Amino acid sequence: MRQDFLIVGGGVVGMAVAYGLARAGQRVTVLDERDDALRASRGNAGLTWVQGKGIGMPRYAELSLDAVQAWPAFAEELQARTGVDLQYERRGGVDLCLDADEAETRQAEYRTLQTVSPRLAREFEWQYLHRDELLEHLPGLGERVHGGTWSPHDGHCNPLYLLRALYAASLDLGVTLHPATPVQSVARRAGRFVATTPRGDIEAERIVIAAGLGAQTLAPMLGLSGAVRPLRGQIIVTERLPLIDQLPTPQIRQTASGGYLIGDTHEDAGFDKGVTLNMVNALAAKAVRIFPRLSQARLVRAWGALRVMTPDGNPLYEASKACPGAYNINCHSGITLAAFHAGDLARAILDDCLSQDFPQFSGERFHVPA
Ligand SMILES: Cc1cc2nc3c(=O)[nH]c(=O)nc-3n(C[C@H](O)[C@H](O)[C@H](O)COP(=O)(O)OP(=O)(O)OC[C@H]3O[C@@H](n4cnc5c(N)ncnc54)[C@H](O)[C@@H]3O)c2cc1C
């Protein structure tokens, strides 16, 4: 059967777009690698988060706001279609500041965002709270924490359940999935797009590269930049502990099963997604500084994963001029943006108006003028 779209990459970005396109009636095929592939979607922190987004590019903060506003209906819809509980909550979140300098810098950044964007001035709600004021949101917060920015927009989910739900919902809508089918090359032939794989060539009318770091090699084959690089993050997890009514933070959050998920490292380590003892130690020390009660908690897991980073850290939504009908989609906030990727972004791809609707995110911003 003729396919409308090939999606290269079955991570959270590719699957959100696949789901959005299939929901709009498109025939979609997804090609993905094996389980040993680099996959940020299986190693992230699960935050649906607005704070910290768009510093230097307010449009990204606005997009994140759109995404978190769409998230409750998105989560409800996925759960209704698949029965998978995403453990999604949006009760607000706190981005901690360990010292006064961090607190000053953060507040200045948010004020600047609101000066340049009238929409953010109206809609981005946040407040700096000193450590004592944060205690109602974060019981037992350590005395060596200065404070943090609180915002009602932020939330969290179980990112593995999100991925599972996207797969289940997409299959239910008739999406064809080819796992363990690495794409070796992509090309346009006779007006159609062809992905060459060890299983043979697979074709469709249009193609979306959503291959995370794989965009580096695949996107340029279709005149797209694929300007991404790896940035490692390490995460450690404690044993299950009694649930406490508290808000998530990017530094630490308690998951629905009781474990504390700790981690926000940003390391240039090439394609090495390993765990290092010094980072595990640093994360554990930070966790105890934030919540001294964790000093006796046992660690049960640690992992590293590679972020998909663009040169400026903002999403990359590219439509090829050389090969119309080919798109490249990258971002380092694929959980937060999932509701948007399945909604407005999938619609813009379907209507072929990505460059018009989201010009700020095109790859052209990375071109060096002659
Ligand atoms: C430590 C860490 C914490 C994070 N925390 C958060 C957070 O709290 N909230 C948030 O919103 N985001 C977070 N992120 C970012 C988020 O995980 C990523 O934005 C998201 O997972 C990117 O998804 P992706 O589908 O683009 O990439 P990936 O998950 O890397 O998926 C790419 C897929 O493409 C496939 N692929 C690649 N090349 C090929 C090929 N040639 N042929 C076929 N398939 C191919 C791969 O096998 C893979 O399945 C975090 C990331 C990390 C590393």
The ligand as an SDF file (V2000), in Angstrom:
LIG
                    3D

 53 58  0  0  0  0  0  0  0  0999 V2000
   19.4740   13.0000   30.8480 C   0  0  0  0  0  0  0  0  0  0  0  0
   18.3730   13.6130   30.0290 C   0  0  0  0  0  0  0  0  0  0  0  0
   17.2920   14.2190   30.6720 C   0  0  0  0  0  0  0  0  0  0  0  0
   16.2660   14.7930   29.9200 C   0  0  0  0  0  0  0  0  0  0  0  0
   15.1770   15.2970   30.5690 N   0  0  0  0  0  0  0  0  0  0  0  0
   14.1460   15.7910   29.8500 C   0  0  0  0  0  0  0  0  0  0  0  0
   12.9940   16.2690   30.5070 C   0  0  0  0  0  0  0  0  0  0  0  0
   12.8750   16.1950   31.7310 O   0  0  0  0  0  0  0  0  0  0  0  0
   11.9800   16.7840   29.7480 N   0  0  0  0  0  0  0  0  0  0  0  0
   12.0790   16.8790   28.3740 C   0  0  0  0  0  0  0  0  0  0  0  0
   11.1680   17.4010   27.7420 O   0  0  0  0  0  0  0  0  0  0  0  0
   13.1650   16.3850   27.7240 N   0  0  0  0  0  0  0  0  0  0  0  0
   14.1820   15.8570   28.4310 C   0  0  0  0  0  0  0  0  0  0  0  0
   15.2710   15.3460   27.7880 N   0  0  0  0  0  0  0  0  0  0  0  0
   15.3240   15.4280   26.3280 C   0  0  0  0  0  0  0  0  0  0  0  0
   14.4770   14.3580   25.6490 C   0  0  0  0  0  0  0  0  0  0  0  0
   14.7720   13.1140   26.1760 O   0  0  0  0  0  0  0  0  0  0  0  0
   14.7670   14.4350   24.1550 C   0  0  0  0  0  0  0  0  0  0  0  0
   14.4120   15.7080   23.6630 O   0  0  0  0  0  0  0  0  0  0  0  0
   13.9860   13.4190   23.3590 C   0  0  0  0  0  0  0  0  0  0  0  0
   14.0730   12.1470   23.9090 O   0  0  0  0  0  0  0  0  0  0  0  0
   14.4950   13.4070   21.9330 C   0  0  0  0  0  0  0  0  0  0  0  0
   13.7620   12.4250   21.2590 O   0  0  0  0  0  0  0  0  0  0  0  0
   14.1350   11.9650   19.8030 P   0  0  0  0  0  0  0  0  0  0  0  0
   13.0560   11.0460   19.3890 O   0  0  0  0  0  0  0  0  0  0  0  0
   14.4340   13.1570   18.9700 O   0  0  0  0  0  0  0  0  0  0  0  0
   15.5420   11.2430   19.9680 O   0  0  0  0  0  0  0  0  0  0  0  0
   15.9040    9.7670   20.4920 P   0  0  0  0  0  0  0  0  0  0  0  0
   15.1660    9.4040   21.6990 O   0  0  0  0  0  0  0  0  0  0  0  0
   17.3890    9.7170   20.5730 O   0  0  0  0  0  0  0  0  0  0  0  0
   15.3570    8.8480   19.3470 O   0  0  0  0  0  0  0  0  0  0  0  0
   15.9200    8.8280   18.0730 C   0  0  0  0  0  0  0  0  0  0  0  0
   15.4920    7.5280   17.4540 C   0  0  0  0  0  0  0  0  0  0  0  0
   15.9280    7.5210   16.1040 O   0  0  0  0  0  0  0  0  0  0  0  0
   16.4490    6.2560   15.8230 C   0  0  0  0  0  0  0  0  0  0  0  0
   17.4190    6.3770   14.7340 N   0  0  0  0  0  0  0  0  0  0  0  0
   18.5610    7.1000   14.7040 C   0  0  0  0  0  0  0  0  0  0  0  0
   19.2040    6.9120   13.5510 N   0  0  0  0  0  0  0  0  0  0  0  0
   18.4390    6.0550   12.8170 C   0  0  0  0  0  0  0  0  0  0  0  0
   18.5790    5.4530   11.5450 C   0  0  0  0  0  0  0  0  0  0  0  0
   19.6380    5.6850   10.7780 N   0  0  0  0  0  0  0  0  0  0  0  0
   17.6210    4.5990   11.1370 N   0  0  0  0  0  0  0  0  0  0  0  0
   16.5230    4.3310   11.8960 C   0  0  0  0  0  0  0  0  0  0  0  0
   16.3520    4.8870   13.1150 N   0  0  0  0  0  0  0  0  0  0  0  0
   17.2960    5.7190   13.5710 C   0  0  0  0  0  0  0  0  0  0  0  0
   17.1080    5.7990   17.1320 C   0  0  0  0  0  0  0  0  0  0  0  0
   17.2240    4.4020   17.1670 O   0  0  0  0  0  0  0  0  0  0  0  0
   16.1190    6.3280   18.1480 C   0  0  0  0  0  0  0  0  0  0  0  0
   15.1280    5.3930   18.4840 O   0  0  0  0  0  0  0  0  0  0  0  0
   16.3290   14.7720   28.5100 C   0  0  0  0  0  0  0  0  0  0  0  0
   17.3930   14.1490   27.8620 C   0  0  0  0  0  0  0  0  0  0  0  0
   18.3990   13.5670   28.6180 C   0  0  0  0  0  0  0  0  0  0  0  0
   19.5260   12.9000   27.9060 C   0  0  0  0  0  0  0  0  0  0  0  0
  1  2  1  0
  2  3  1  0
  2 52  2  0
  3  4  2  0
  4  5  1  0
  4 50  1  0
  5  6  2  0
  6  7  1  0
  6 13  1  0
  7  8  2  0
  7  9  1  0
  9 10  1  0
 10 11  2  0
 10 12  1  0
 12 13  2  0
 13 14  1  0
 14 15  1  0
 14 50  1  0
 15 16  1  0
 16 17  1  0
 16 18  1  0
 18 19  1  0
 18 20  1  0
 20 21  1  0
 20 22  1  0
 22 23  1  0
 23 24  1  0
 24 25  2  0
 24 26  1  0
 24 27  1  0
 27 28  1  0
 28 29  2  0
 28 30  1  0
 28 31  1  0
 31 32  1  0
 32 33  1  0
 33 34  1  0
 33 48  1  0
 34 35  1  0
 35 36  1  0
 35 46  1  0
 36 37  1  0
 36 45  1  0
 37 38  2  0
 38 39  1  0
 39 40  1  0
 39 45  2  0
 40 41  1  0
 40 42  2  0
 42 43  1  0
 43 44  2  0
 44 45  1  0
 46 47  1  0
 46 48  1  0
 48 49  1  0
 50 51  2  0
 51 52  1  0
 52 53  1  0
M  END
$$$$
